[in-house]
Amino acid sequence: MFKSPSQSGGASVPPTTLRELSPSQWKSGIAAWLGWFFDGLDLHLYTLVATAFVALLLGYGGSLDGAATLDVQRKAAWIQGAFLVGWALGGAFFGRLGDVVGRSRALSLTILTYAVCTGLSFLATEWWHLLIFRFLAALGIGGEWAVGSTLLSETWPKGWRKWMAAVLQTAVNLGILVACLAGYLMKELPPNWIFLVGVLPAAIVFWIRKNVPEPESWAGAQAGGEARPGMVELFRGRLAGITFPAIVLCAFSLTGWWAFLFWQSQLLRSMAAGAHWMAGDVNSFVARSFGLLIVVSIPGNFFAGWLATHWGYRRAMAVMFGGFMVAVVAAFGWEHSVESLGFFWLPAVGFWSGVYGLFTMYLPPLFPSLLRTTGAGFCYNIGRLAAAAGTIFAQQITQGGDFRRTLLWSAVLWVPAVVALRFLPEPTDEGPEAR
C-alpha cells in the first residue's frame, strides 16, 4: 500500500512501504489525521441541529408558522455564514502562523481553538451567542486545514500525496460520521447538548506538542536564514499566476459544496415536516441520511486519488466537478420522495466530494516553503468568504421554503472552478513517477 519511489521529508533512503517510515513521520501522520478527524466532528455538529437549536434560541415552540420559519432560516443562515467567514480568516491567520512559528505549534493552537469554542456553543442562550461561538470555532477549523495538510505534505513521501489526500479526507468523513452518531444518540436531548462532543479534540493537543517535531524543510529554511516572504508576495510575479486562479477554484467549488451540505438537511426537514413526522423521527432521519452520504463519500475519496494518480490533479478535479453537476441536477431537477432523496440521491451527490481531498495535497506544494501554509490556507479558505455569502444569498432563493430550487442552482458554481483549473500547474516536486 502507498508504494512510491518518491523521496520523503528528511529520509536518506526513500521509503517504499509504510513499514519504512520513520517514527517522526508516523507521528506527523497521526497528528494530521487526528486533526482532520476532529475537524470533521466539530464541523458538522451545527448542521445537524441548526434549525432546531436556532428555533429554541429564538423562543419558538415546536410548530412554526410561515413568518417564524423564515426568521429561523434567516438566523441559521447568518450563523452558518459567520462560521464560514471565521473559517476563511482562521485559514489565513493560522496559515501565516504556521509559516512563522512552525507547523506543530500552529496545529496545536488550531485544535485547541475549535475544541474550546465548540464547547462554548453549549452555553449559548441567544442566537447571536451561537453566531459568535461558531465564528471563533471556525477560526481553528480553517487554520487546521492549512497547517495539517502542509505538515503531511512536507514529511511523508511526495509520490504518496494523492493517496494521502484520500486518507486525510476519509478522516474528515469519519469525524462527520461520529457527529452523525452523536446526533442520533442524542436526538431526544436538547439540541445544544451535542456541542459538548466537540470538546474531545482538546485532549490530543498535549500529545502533539510533546511528540510531533517540525518538518525538516521548514526547520532547514529557518536555520538557513532564508528571508521570510510577506503575504503580499502571493500577489506578485509567478505566485500571482497561482494565487488568483486558486482563489477562483476554491471560492466557487466550496460555495457549491457548502450550499449543498447546509441546505440539503433543511430540505429533508421541510419535506418530513410536511409529511407530519414526529420531531424525533425527523432528527433521526436527517442524521441517518447524512451519515449515509458521508459513508458513500469515502470511496469517492479514493476514486479521486485513483484519477489523480493516472491523470494528474487537474484532470481528476475536472472529472469530479462534472460528476457533481450531473448528480445535483439528477437529485433536484425532479421530484423525489423524501426517503429516496435521503437514502439514494443525496449520497449520490456526496460521492463526488472526494475532490476536496485532492486540494489538501495539491495546493501546498504550489508555494515556497516559508509561504506554504500562508498560500494554501489563504487560497483554500478565502473560498469560505464566497461560501458564506452564498449561504446567506441562498436563503433569499429559499423564500417560501423551496430548498430544492436553491440546491439545483448550486450546480452552476462548479463551472468556473473547472475553468480555473486550466490556469493552474501540476506540482513540480512530485515528478513523473508520482503519477
C-alpha positions in Angstrom: 0.0 0.0 0.0 1.2 3.5 -0.9 4.3 2.3 -2.7 6.3 5.0 -4.3 10.0 5.8 -5.2 9.5 9.4 -4.3 11.5 11.0 -1.6 10.1 11.7 1.8 10.9 14.6 4.1 14.3 14.0 5.7 14.8 10.3 4.7 18.1 9.4 3.1 16.6 6.3 1.5 13.1 7.0 0.2 10.5 4.8 1.9 8.5 2.5 -0.4 6.2 0.9 2.3 4.5 2.0 5.5 7.0 -0.1 7.5 9.9 2.0 6.3 8.5 5.3 7.6 10.5 6.9 10.4 8.9 7.4 13.9 8.7 11.2 13.3 6.9 10.6 10.0 4.4 8.3 11.8 3.8 11.0 14.5 3.3 13.7 11.9 0.8 11.5 10.0 -1.1 10.6 13.2 -1.3 14.2 14.3 -2.6 15.4 10.9 -5.1 12.5 10.7 -6.4 13.2 14.2 -6.6 16.9 13.5 -8.7 16.2 10.4 -10.9 13.7 12.1 -11.8 16.1 14.9 -12.2 18.8 12.2 -15.0 16.8 10.7 -16.5 16.1 14.0 -16.7 19.8 15.1 -17.5 20.9 11.5 -21.0 19.3 11.3 -22.4 19.4 14.8 -24.2 22.6 14.0 -25.5 21.4 10.6 -27.3 18.6 12.4 -29.2 20.8 14.8 -29.2 24.2 13.0 -32.9 24.9 12.6 -34.0 23.1 15.8 -31.4 25.0 18.0 -32.0 28.4 16.4 -35.7 28.0 16.8 -35.2 27.2 20.5 -32.9 30.2 21.0 -35.5 32.5 19.3 -38.1 31.2 21.7 -40.4 29.5 19.1 -42.3 26.4 20.1 -42.5 23.0 18.4 -44.6 24.2 15.4 -43.5 27.2 13.3 -45.8 29.4 11.1 -44.5 30.9 7.9 -43.1 34.0 9.5 -41.3 32.1 12.2 -39.9 29.6 9.7 -38.4 32.4 7.6 -37.0 34.0 10.8 -35.3 30.8 11.8 -33.9 30.2 8.3 -32.5 33.7 8.2 -30.8 33.5 11.6 -29.5 29.9 10.8 -28.0 31.2 7.5 -26.3 34.1 9.2 -24.8 31.8 11.8 -23.5 29.5 9.1 -22.2 32.5 7.2 -20.3 33.7 10.2 -18.8 30.2 10.6 -17.6 30.3 7.0 -16.2 33.8 7.4 -14.3 32.6 10.5 -13.1 29.6 8.6 -11.6 31.9 5.9 -10.0 34.2 8.4 -8.7 31.3 10.5 -7.1 29.7 7.4 -5.3 33.0 6.6 -4.3 33.7 10.2 -3.2 30.3 11.3 -1.7 29.6 7.9 0.6 32.5 8.4 1.3 31.5 11.9 2.3 28.0 10.7 5.0 29.6 8.5 6.2 31.8 11.4 6.2 29.6 14.5 6.1 26.1 12.9 3.6 23.5 11.8 3.4 21.5 15.0 2.9 24.5 17.3 0.3 26.1 15.0 -1.6 22.7 14.7 -1.9 22.5 18.5 -3.3 26.0 18.6 -5.9 25.4 15.9 -7.2 22.2 17.6 -7.4 23.9 21.0 -9.3 26.8 19.5 -12.0 24.9 17.8 -12.4 22.4 20.7 -12.9 25.1 23.3 -15.2 27.3 21.2 -17.4 24.4 20.0 -17.9 23.5 23.7 -18.9 27.1 24.4 -21.8 26.8 22.0 -23.5 24.6 24.6 -23.8 27.7 26.7 -25.5 29.9 24.1 -28.8 31.5 25.2 -29.3 33.9 22.3 -28.9 33.2 18.6 -26.1 35.8 18.3 -24.2 34.0 21.1 -24.2 30.9 18.9 -23.0 33.0 15.9 -20.0 34.3 17.9 -19.0 30.9 19.2 -19.3 29.2 15.8 -17.2 32.1 14.3 -14.5 31.5 16.9 -14.5 27.7 16.5 -14.2 28.2 12.7 -11.0 30.1 13.1 -9.4 27.0 14.4 -11.0 24.6 11.9 -9.9 26.8 9.0 -6.4 27.0 10.4 -6.1 23.3 10.9 -6.7 22.6 7.2 -3.8 24.8 6.1 -1.4 23.6 8.8 -2.3 19.9 8.9 -2.1 19.4 5.1 1.2 21.2 4.9 2.7 19.2 7.7 1.8 15.9 6.0 2.9 17.0 2.5 6.3 18.0 3.9 7.0 15.0 6.0 5.6 12.0 4.0 6.9 10.8 0.6 5.9 13.1 -2.2 4.7 10.4 -4.5 2.2 9.2 -2.0 0.4 12.6 -1.8 -2.6 11.6 -4.0 -3.4 8.7 -1.8 -2.6 10.6 1.4 -5.2 13.1 0.2 -7.8 10.3 0.2 -6.8 9.1 3.7 -7.0 12.7 5.1 -10.4 13.3 3.6 -11.5 10.0 5.0 -10.5 11.2 8.4 -12.9 14.1 8.0 -15.6 11.8 6.8 -15.2 9.5 9.8 -15.3 12.6 12.1 -18.6 13.6 10.4 -19.9 10.1 11.0 -19.1 10.3 14.7 -21.0 13.6 14.7 -24.0 11.9 13.0 -23.8 9.1 15.5 -23.8 11.7 18.3 -26.8 13.3 16.7 -28.7 10.0 16.5 -27.8 9.0 20.1 -28.7 12.5 21.5 -31.8 13.0 19.4 -34.1 13.2 22.4 -31.8 15.7 24.3 -32.0 19.5 23.8 -30.0 20.4 20.7 -27.3 22.3 22.5 -26.0 19.2 24.2 -24.4 17.9 21.0 -21.8 20.7 21.2 -20.2 19.1 24.3 -19.0 16.3 22.0 -16.8 18.9 20.3 -14.6 19.4 23.4 -13.0 16.0 22.8 -10.2 17.2 20.4 -8.6 19.3 23.2 -7.2 16.0 24.6 -4.7 15.4 21.8 -3.1 18.9 21.9 -0.7 17.9 24.6 0.4 14.8 22.8 1.1 16.8 19.6 3.2 19.4 21.4 5.3 16.7 23.1 5.8 14.2 20.2 5.4 15.9 16.8 8.6 17.5 15.5 8.7 20.3 13.0 9.3 19.3 9.3 12.9 19.4 8.3 12.1 21.5 5.2 10.6 24.3 7.4 13.3 23.9 10.1 16.0 24.0 7.5 14.7 27.1 5.9 14.6 28.8 9.3 18.1 27.7 10.2 19.4 28.7 6.8 18.4 32.3 7.4 16.1 32.5 4.4 14.3 35.8 4.3 10.7 35.2 5.3 8.5 36.4 2.4 5.5 38.6 3.3 1.9 37.7 2.4 2.0 40.4 -0.4 4.3 38.1 -2.4 1.3 35.9 -3.1 0.1 38.6 -5.5 3.3 39.3 -7.3 5.1 37.7 -10.2 4.9 34.0 -10.7 3.0 33.4 -7.5 0.2 35.7 -8.6 -0.4 33.4 -11.5 -1.1 30.6 -9.0 -2.9 32.6 -6.3 -5.7 34.1 -8.3 -6.9 31.0 -10.2 -6.6 29.0 -7.0 -8.9 31.5 -5.2 -11.4 31.2 -8.0 -11.1 27.4 -7.9 -11.7 27.3 -4.2 -14.3 30.0 -3.9 -16.8 28.6 -6.5 -16.3 24.9 -5.7 -16.6 25.4 -2.0 -19.6 27.6 -2.3 -21.4 24.9 -4.3 -20.4 22.2 -1.8 -21.5 24.2 1.2 -24.7 25.2 -0.3 -25.5 21.5 -0.8 -24.3 20.5 2.7 -26.2 23.1 4.6 -29.5 23.2 2.6 -29.9 19.5 1.9 -30.6 18.8 5.6 -33.1 21.7 5.6 -34.8 20.3 2.6 -35.2 16.9 4.3 -36.6 18.5 7.4 -39.0 20.5 5.4 -40.3 17.5 3.4 -40.5 15.3 6.6 -42.4 18.1 8.5 -44.8 18.4 5.5 -45.5 14.7 5.9 -46.3 15.3 9.6 -43.4 13.2 11.0 -42.6 13.4 14.7 -39.7 15.6 15.7 -37.6 12.7 17.0 -38.2 10.8 13.7 -37.1 13.8 11.7 -33.9 14.2 13.7 -33.1 10.5 13.3 -33.9 10.5 9.6 -31.7 13.6 8.9 -28.8 12.1 10.9 -29.0 8.7 9.2 -29.3 10.2 5.7 -26.3 12.5 6.3 -24.4 9.5 7.7 -25.1 7.5 4.5 -24.0 10.5 2.4 -20.6 10.5 4.2 -20.2 6.8 4.0 -20.6 6.9 0.2 -18.2 9.8 0.0 -15.3 7.6 1.4 -15.0 5.5 -1.8 -15.3 8.8 -3.6 -12.1 10.0 -1.9 -10.1 7.0 -3.2 -11.7 7.3 -6.6 -10.4 10.9 -6.8 -7.0 9.7 -5.7 -7.0 7.0 -8.4 -8.0 9.5 -11.0 -5.2 11.9 -9.9 -2.6 9.1 -9.9 -3.4 8.3 -13.6 -4.5 11.7 -15.0 -3.0 14.3 -12.7 -4.7 16.6 -10.2 -6.3 19.0 -12.6 -8.0 16.5 -14.9 -9.1 14.5 -11.9 -10.7 17.6 -10.3 -12.4 18.5 -13.6 -14.0 15.0 -13.8 -15.1 15.1 -10.2 -16.7 18.6 -10.6 -18.5 17.3 -13.7 -19.9 14.4 -11.6 -21.1 16.9 -9.0 -23.1 18.9 -11.6 -24.7 15.8 -13.1 -25.6 14.4 -9.7 -27.1 17.7 -8.4 -29.3 18.1 -11.4 -30.5 14.5 -11.2 -31.2 14.9 -7.4 -33.0 18.2 -7.5 -34.2 18.7 -11.1 -37.1 16.3 -10.5 -39.4 15.5 -7.6 -38.4 12.6 -5.4 -39.9 11.1 -2.3 -38.2 12.1 1.0 -36.9 8.5 1.5 -35.4 8.1 -1.9 -33.9 11.6 -1.7 -32.3 11.0 1.7 -31.1 7.4 1.1 -30.1 7.5 -2.6 -29.9 10.8 -4.4 -28.1 12.8 -1.7 -25.4 10.1 -1.2 -25.0 10.1 -5.0 -24.1 13.8 -4.8 -21.8 13.2 -1.8 -19.7 10.6 -3.7 -18.1 13.4 -5.7 -16.9 15.3 -2.6 -13.7 13.2 -2.8 -12.4 16.0 -5.0 -11.9 18.2 -1.9 -9.4 15.7 -0.5 -7.2 16.4 -3.5 -7.0 20.1 -2.5 -5.0 19.1 0.6 -2.1 17.7 -1.2 -2.4 19.8 -4.4 -2.3 23.4 -3.1 0.6 23.4 -0.5 3.4 22.3 -2.9 2.5 25.1 -5.3 4.0 27.6 -2.8 7.6 28.0 -1.4 8.4 26.5 2.0 8.2 29.7 4.1 5.0 30.8 2.3 3.4 27.3 2.1 0.7 27.3 4.8 0.1 31.0 4.2 -0.6 30.5 0.5 -2.5 27.2 0.7 -4.5 28.4 3.7 -5.3 31.8 2.1 -6.4 30.4 -1.2 -8.5 27.5 0.1 -10.1 29.3 3.0 -10.8 32.6 1.1 -13.3 30.4 -0.7 -15.2 30.3 2.6 -15.9 34.0 2.3 -17.6 33.3 -1.0 -19.4 30.3 0.5 -20.5 32.5 3.4 -22.1 35.0 1.1 -23.5 32.2 -1.0 -25.1 30.5 2.1 -26.8 33.8 3.1 -27.8 34.6 -0.5 -29.3 31.2 -0.9 -31.7 32.0 1.9 -33.2 34.6 -0.4 -33.8 31.9 -3.1 -35.5 29.7 -0.5 -38.2 32.3 0.4 -41.3 30.1 0.8 -39.2 27.0 1.7 -38.2 26.0 -1.9 -34.9 24.4 -0.9 -34.8 22.2 -4.0 -34.5 25.2 -6.3 -31.6 26.6 -4.2 -29.8 23.2 -4.4 -30.4 22.9 -8.1 -28.8 26.3 -8.7 -25.7 25.3 -6.9 -24.7 23.0 -9.8 -23.7 26.1 -11.8 -21.0 27.0 -9.3 -18.7 24.2 -10.4 -18.4 25.6 -13.9 -16.0 28.5 -13.0 -14.0 26.0 -10.9 -13.3 23.8 -13.9 -12.3 26.9 -15.9 -9.8 28.0 -13.2 -8.1 24.6 -13.3 -6.8 25.4 -16.8 -4.7 28.2 -15.4 -3.1 26.2 -12.6 0.0 23.9 -12.9 0.6 20.4 -11.6 3.0 20.3 -8.6 6.6 20.2 -9.9 8.2 18.5 -7.0 6.4 15.1 -7.4 7.9 14.3 -10.8 6.6 11.9 -13.4 7.0 8.9 -11.0 4.2 10.3 -8.8 1.6 9.8 -11.5 
